[in-house]
Amino acid sequence: MDLTVILAGGALVVSLAALVAVLARRAPTTDAGTGPAYELLSAGIAELRASNMIAMGELRTEMQRTLGATEQQVMTQTGATQRSLHDLSRQLGVMSEQSARVSELAKDIGSLQDLLRAPKPRGGFGELMLERLLQDCLPVSAYEIQYTYRDGSRVDAVVRCANRLVAIDAKFPNESYTQIAAATDEADRTRRRRAFLQQVRRHIDAVARYVSPQDGTIDYAFMYLPSEAIYYEVMTREGVDEADLGTYCQERHVIPASPNTLLAYLQVVALGIRGLAMQERTRELQQSIAQVRREFERFVGLHDQLGTHLDHAMKKFDETERALARASGAIEGLAQVPIAAGGEQAVLPLGDED
């Protein structure tokens, strides 16, 4: 039964009871004419009271059921709210831990910045990055860290390519570059950039000393820049009055390289050295061919000389053969000449006679 209908029926019963009570107070109890009507009304009221009691029982049952369902929903919602609060508390704890880690990381970054700011540890950091790059991309036998020249100077790393050495310097000055980012206005930035470029030129001159063909190096040395931003700043020419560092590096036989371009440059150098090796091999082959040609020409000369000697020998042989024929004819002619009378030829003894 609908709750609204039950409430309306209850209100109707209460109104009828109030009406009956008012009528009972107005009508005299000794009047015989009103007795049956009063009893009928009383019976109706009693029936309404019974109906009302049934309706109130149903209302109470419905209210209890509704209250039970509401209590269950409240308990369910309370449990969900408690779980949400628990998850929120756990997430807040995780965020608190992450915040602590971020704080520690910020301290580490500050320490790293202090490390990069010092000149000597900064060079060590660049050397560490270069060593890690070579270690990840090249075999151990293809490079060497802290290579020493004959004069005692030392370069950060060398890469071996076909019995040639490729020198790589990693001690790039980062202080002046970090000062560019701290400029307050455009004029201050221009002034700091000029100071940075001057320091880069001095470092290029220092790297150029690692080009040493007597030590087996190629004609160029690499200047390793530990950041792509620094590489862009070095290779970019902003003003017309700024000198071109690319041309300056070419004049000093220095190649600037960033972490993304160093391996590509090394591969180009390897291909160039292979081309030089092929050219050297071709030159040796040409020299061998020239030597074989000279030997062949010498053999041709000896063959021609032998042919000439054979011609002379054949001519001499023909001459001697003709001379021998003439001598043989002369001897035959002498054998046919008659011997004079009384002059018989004595027999010559040809052996011992008894």
C-alpha positions as CSV (number, residue, x, y, z in Angstrom):
1,M,0.0,0.0,0.0
2,D,1.2,3.5,-0.9
3,L,2.4,5.6,2.0
4,T,0.4,8.6,0.9
5,V,-2.9,6.6,0.7
6,I,-2.3,5.2,4.2
7,L,-1.7,8.7,5.6
8,A,-4.8,10.0,3.8
9,G,-6.9,7.1,5.3
10,G,-5.5,7.8,8.8
11,A,-6.4,11.4,8.5
12,L,-9.9,10.6,7.3
13,V,-10.5,8.2,10.3
14,V,-9.2,10.8,12.7
15,S,-11.6,13.4,11.2
16,L,-14.6,11.1,11.4
17,A,-13.8,10.2,15.0
18,A,-13.7,13.9,15.8
19,L,-17.0,14.4,14.0
20,V,-18.6,11.5,16.0
21,A,-17.4,12.9,19.2
22,V,-18.8,16.3,18.5
23,L,-22.2,14.8,17.5
24,A,-22.2,12.7,20.6
25,R,-21.8,15.7,22.8
26,R,-24.6,17.6,21.0
27,A,-27.2,14.7,21.0
28,P,-29.0,13.6,24.3
29,T,-28.4,10.1,25.3
30,T,-32.1,9.5,26.3
31,D,-33.4,10.3,22.8
32,A,-34.9,7.1,21.4
33,G,-34.9,8.4,17.9
34,T,-31.2,8.8,17.7
35,G,-30.3,5.4,19.2
36,P,-30.0,3.3,16.0
37,A,-28.2,6.1,14.2
38,Y,-25.8,6.4,17.0
39,E,-25.2,2.7,17.1
40,L,-24.7,2.6,13.3
41,L,-22.3,5.4,13.5
42,S,-20.5,3.7,16.4
43,A,-20.3,0.5,14.3
44,G,-18.9,2.6,11.4
45,I,-16.4,4.2,13.7
46,A,-15.4,0.8,15.1
47,E,-14.9,-0.5,11.6
48,L,-12.9,2.6,10.7
49,R,-10.9,2.1,13.8
50,A,-10.2,-1.5,12.8
51,S,-9.3,-0.5,9.3
52,N,-7.2,2.3,10.8
53,M,-5.4,-0.2,13.0
54,I,-4.7,-2.4,10.0
55,A,-3.6,0.5,8.0
56,M,-1.4,1.7,10.9
57,G,0.1,-1.8,11.1
58,E,0.8,-1.8,7.4
59,L,2.2,1.7,7.7
60,R,4.4,0.6,10.6
61,T,5.6,-2.4,8.6
62,E,6.3,-0.2,5.5
63,M,8.0,2.3,7.7
64,Q,10.2,-0.4,9.3
65,R,11.0,-1.8,5.9
66,T,11.8,1.6,4.5
67,L,13.9,2.4,7.5
68,G,15.7,-0.9,7.2
69,A,16.5,-0.3,3.5
70,T,17.5,3.3,4.4
71,E,19.8,2.0,7.1
72,Q,21.3,-0.6,4.8
73,Q,21.9,2.2,2.2
74,V,23.4,4.4,4.8
75,M,25.7,1.5,6.0
76,T,26.7,0.8,2.4
77,Q,27.4,4.4,1.7
78,T,29.3,4.7,5.0
79,G,31.4,1.7,4.0
80,A,32.1,3.2,0.6
81,T,32.9,6.5,2.2
82,Q,35.3,4.8,4.7
83,R,37.0,3.0,1.8
84,S,37.3,6.2,-0.2
85,L,38.7,7.9,2.9
86,H,41.2,5.0,3.3
87,D,42.2,5.2,-0.3
88,L,42.6,9.0,0.0
89,S,44.7,8.6,3.1
90,R,46.9,6.0,1.3
91,Q,47.2,8.3,-1.8
92,L,48.1,11.2,0.5
93,G,50.8,9.0,2.1
94,V,52.2,8.1,-1.4
95,M,52.1,11.8,-2.4
96,S,53.9,12.7,0.8
97,E,56.6,10.1,0.0
98,Q,56.9,11.4,-3.5
99,S,57.1,14.9,-2.3
100,A,59.9,13.9,0.0
101,R,61.7,12.2,-2.9
102,V,61.2,15.3,-5.1
103,S,62.7,17.3,-2.3
104,E,65.7,15.0,-2.1
105,L,66.0,15.0,-5.9
106,A,66.0,18.8,-5.9
107,K,68.8,18.7,-3.4
108,D,70.7,16.3,-5.6
109,I,70.2,18.6,-8.6
110,G,71.5,21.4,-6.6
111,S,74.5,19.4,-5.7
112,L,75.0,18.4,-9.3
113,Q,74.8,22.0,-10.3
114,D,77.5,22.8,-7.8
115,L,79.5,20.0,-9.2
116,L,79.2,21.3,-12.7
117,R,80.1,24.8,-11.6
118,A,83.6,23.8,-10.3
119,P,86.1,23.7,-13.2
120,K,87.9,20.4,-12.3
121,P,84.9,18.2,-11.5
122,R,83.1,19.6,-14.5
123,G,85.8,18.2,-16.8
124,G,85.5,14.9,-15.0
125,F,81.7,14.9,-15.6
126,G,82.2,15.5,-19.3
127,E,84.8,12.7,-19.5
128,L,82.4,10.4,-17.7
129,M,79.6,11.1,-20.2
130,L,82.1,10.6,-23.1
131,E,83.3,7.3,-21.6
132,R,79.8,6.1,-21.2
133,L,78.9,7.0,-24.8
134,L,82.0,5.2,-26.2
135,Q,81.4,2.2,-23.9
136,D,77.7,1.8,-25.1
137,C,78.5,2.2,-28.8
138,L,82.0,0.8,-29.4
139,P,84.0,-2.3,-28.4
140,V,86.6,-1.9,-25.7
141,S,89.5,-2.5,-28.2
142,A,88.3,0.4,-30.4
143,Y,89.0,3.3,-28.0
144,E,91.2,4.3,-25.1
145,I,90.6,6.7,-22.2
146,Q,93.3,9.2,-21.1
147,Y,95.7,8.6,-24.0
148,T,99.2,10.0,-23.5
149,Y,101.2,11.4,-26.4
150,R,105.0,11.2,-26.9
151,D,105.5,14.7,-25.5
152,G,103.6,13.8,-22.3
153,S,100.4,15.6,-23.1
154,R,97.2,13.7,-22.5
155,V,93.9,13.7,-24.3
156,D,90.6,12.5,-22.8
157,A,90.0,9.7,-25.3
158,V,91.1,8.4,-28.6
159,V,89.3,6.1,-31.1
160,R,91.3,3.7,-33.2
161,C,90.4,3.5,-36.9
162,A,92.7,1.4,-39.2
163,N,95.9,2.1,-37.3
164,R,95.0,5.8,-37.0
165,L,94.0,7.7,-33.8
166,V,91.0,10.1,-33.5
167,A,91.5,12.5,-30.6
168,I,88.5,13.6,-28.5
169,D,88.5,16.3,-25.9
170,A,85.7,16.5,-23.3
171,K,86.7,19.4,-21.0
172,F,84.4,22.0,-22.4
173,P,83.9,25.1,-20.3
174,N,80.2,25.3,-19.2
175,E,80.4,28.2,-16.8
176,S,80.0,31.0,-19.3
177,Y,77.1,29.2,-21.0
178,T,75.2,29.0,-17.8
179,Q,75.8,32.7,-17.3
180,I,74.0,33.4,-20.6
181,A,70.7,31.9,-19.2
182,A,71.0,34.2,-16.1
183,A,71.1,37.4,-18.2
184,T,68.6,40.1,-17.1
185,D,68.1,41.8,-20.5
186,E,69.1,41.5,-24.1
187,A,72.2,43.7,-23.8
188,D,73.4,41.7,-20.8
189,R,72.7,38.5,-22.8
190,T,74.7,39.8,-25.8
191,R,77.7,40.7,-23.5
192,R,77.7,37.3,-21.9
193,R,77.4,35.5,-25.2
194,R,80.4,37.3,-26.5
195,A,82.4,36.3,-23.4
196,F,81.2,32.7,-24.0
197,L,82.3,32.7,-27.6
198,Q,85.8,34.1,-26.6
199,Q,86.2,31.3,-24.1
200,V,85.1,28.8,-26.7
201,R,87.8,30.1,-29.1
202,R,90.5,29.7,-26.5
203,H,89.3,26.1,-25.9
204,I,89.3,25.4,-29.6
205,D,93.0,26.5,-29.7
206,A,93.7,24.1,-26.8
207,V,92.0,21.2,-28.6
208,A,93.9,21.9,-31.8
209,R,97.1,20.9,-30.0
210,Y,95.9,17.3,-30.0
211,V,96.3,17.0,-33.8
212,S,99.6,15.2,-33.9
213,P,100.3,13.2,-37.1
214,Q,103.7,12.1,-35.7
215,D,101.7,10.3,-33.0
216,G,99.4,8.6,-35.6
217,T,96.4,10.9,-35.3
218,I,94.3,12.0,-38.2
219,D,94.3,15.7,-39.3
220,Y,91.4,16.6,-37.1
221,A,90.5,16.5,-33.4
222,F,87.0,16.4,-31.9
223,M,85.7,18.8,-29.3
224,Y,83.0,17.0,-27.4
225,L,80.1,19.2,-26.2
226,P,78.1,17.5,-23.4
227,S,74.8,19.1,-24.3
228,E,72.7,19.7,-27.5
229,A,71.8,23.2,-26.2
230,I,75.5,24.1,-25.9
231,Y,76.2,22.7,-29.4
232,Y,73.4,24.8,-30.8
233,E,74.7,27.9,-29.0
234,V,78.2,27.3,-30.4
235,M,77.1,26.6,-33.9
236,T,74.5,29.4,-34.1
237,R,75.6,32.8,-35.4
238,E,73.1,35.4,-34.1
239,G,74.6,38.8,-35.1
240,V,76.4,40.0,-38.2
241,D,79.4,41.1,-36.1
242,E,79.9,37.7,-34.5
243,A,82.7,35.5,-35.9
244,D,81.7,32.2,-37.4
245,L,82.9,29.5,-35.0
246,G,82.4,26.8,-37.7
247,T,85.0,28.5,-39.9
248,Y,87.3,29.0,-36.9
249,C,87.1,25.3,-36.1
250,Q,87.9,24.4,-39.7
251,E,91.0,26.6,-39.7
252,R,92.2,24.9,-36.4
253,H,91.2,21.4,-37.7
254,V,88.8,21.0,-34.8
255,I,85.3,19.4,-35.2
256,P,82.6,20.2,-32.6
257,A,80.4,17.2,-31.8
258,S,77.4,16.8,-29.5
259,P,76.2,13.5,-28.0
260,N,73.9,12.9,-31.0
261,T,76.5,13.7,-33.7
262,L,79.7,12.3,-32.3
263,L,79.1,8.7,-33.4
264,A,78.0,9.9,-36.9
265,Y,81.2,11.9,-37.2
266,L,83.2,8.8,-36.1
267,Q,81.5,6.7,-38.7
268,V,82.4,9.3,-41.4
269,V,86.0,9.3,-40.2
270,A,86.1,5.5,-40.3
271,L,84.8,5.6,-43.9
272,G,87.3,8.3,-44.8
273,I,90.1,6.2,-43.3
274,R,89.0,3.2,-45.3
275,G,89.0,5.3,-48.4
276,L,92.5,6.5,-47.6
277,A,93.6,2.9,-47.0
278,M,92.1,1.9,-50.4
279,Q,93.8,4.8,-52.0
280,E,97.1,3.8,-50.4
281,R,96.6,0.2,-51.5
282,T,95.8,1.4,-55.0
283,R,99.0,3.5,-55.0
284,E,101.0,0.4,-53.9
285,L,99.3,-1.6,-56.6
286,Q,100.2,1.0,-59.2
287,Q,103.8,1.0,-58.0
288,S,103.9,-2.8,-58.2
289,I,102.5,-2.6,-61.7
290,A,105.1,0.0,-62.7
291,Q,107.9,-2.2,-61.3
292,V,106.5,-5.2,-63.2
293,R,106.4,-3.1,-66.3
294,R,110.0,-2.0,-65.9
295,E,111.0,-5.6,-65.4
296,F,109.1,-6.6,-68.5
297,E,110.7,-3.8,-70.5
298,R,114.1,-5.0,-69.2
299,F,113.2,-8.6,-70.3
300,V,112.2,-7.3,-73.7
301,G,115.6,-5.5,-74.0
302,L,117.4,-8.7,-73.0
303,H,115.3,-10.7,-75.5
304,D,116.1,-8.2,-78.3
305,Q,119.8,-8.3,-77.3
306,L,119.7,-12.1,-77.3
307,G,118.1,-12.0,-80.7
308,T,120.8,-9.7,-82.0
309,H,123.5,-12.0,-80.6
310,L,121.7,-15.0,-82.3
311,D,121.6,-13.1,-85.6
312,H,125.3,-12.4,-85.3
313,A,126.0,-16.0,-84.4
314,M,123.9,-17.2,-87.4
315,K,125.9,-14.9,-89.6
316,K,129.2,-16.1,-88.2
317,F,127.9,-19.7,-88.6
318,D,127.1,-19.1,-92.2
319,E,130.5,-17.4,-92.8
320,T,132.3,-20.3,-91.1
321,E,130.2,-22.8,-93.1
322,R,131.1,-21.1,-96.3
323,A,134.8,-21.0,-95.3
324,L,134.6,-24.6,-94.4
325,A,133.1,-25.4,-97.7
326,R,135.9,-23.5,-99.5
327,A,138.5,-25.2,-97.4
328,S,137.0,-28.6,-98.2
329,G,137.0,-27.9,-101.9
330,A,140.5,-26.8,-101.8
331,I,141.6,-30.0,-100.1
332,E,139.7,-32.1,-102.6
333,G,141.5,-30.1,-105.4
334,L,144.8,-30.8,-103.9
335,A,144.0,-34.5,-103.6
336,Q,143.4,-34.8,-107.3
337,V,146.7,-33.2,-108.5
338,P,149.1,-36.0,-110.3
339,I,152.5,-36.9,-108.7
340,A,155.7,-36.4,-110.9
341,A,157.7,-39.4,-112.5
342,G,160.2,-41.0,-110.2
343,G,158.7,-39.4,-107.4
344,E,156.4,-42.0,-106.1
345,Q,155.0,-41.3,-102.8
346,A,156.5,-43.2,-100.0
347,V,154.2,-45.2,-97.8
348,L,154.0,-43.9,-94.4
349,P,154.2,-46.4,-91.6
350,L,150.9,-46.5,-89.9
351,G,151.9,-48.9,-87.1
352,D,154.8,-50.9,-85.7
353,E,156.0,-53.7,-88.0
354,D,157.9,-56.8,-86.9
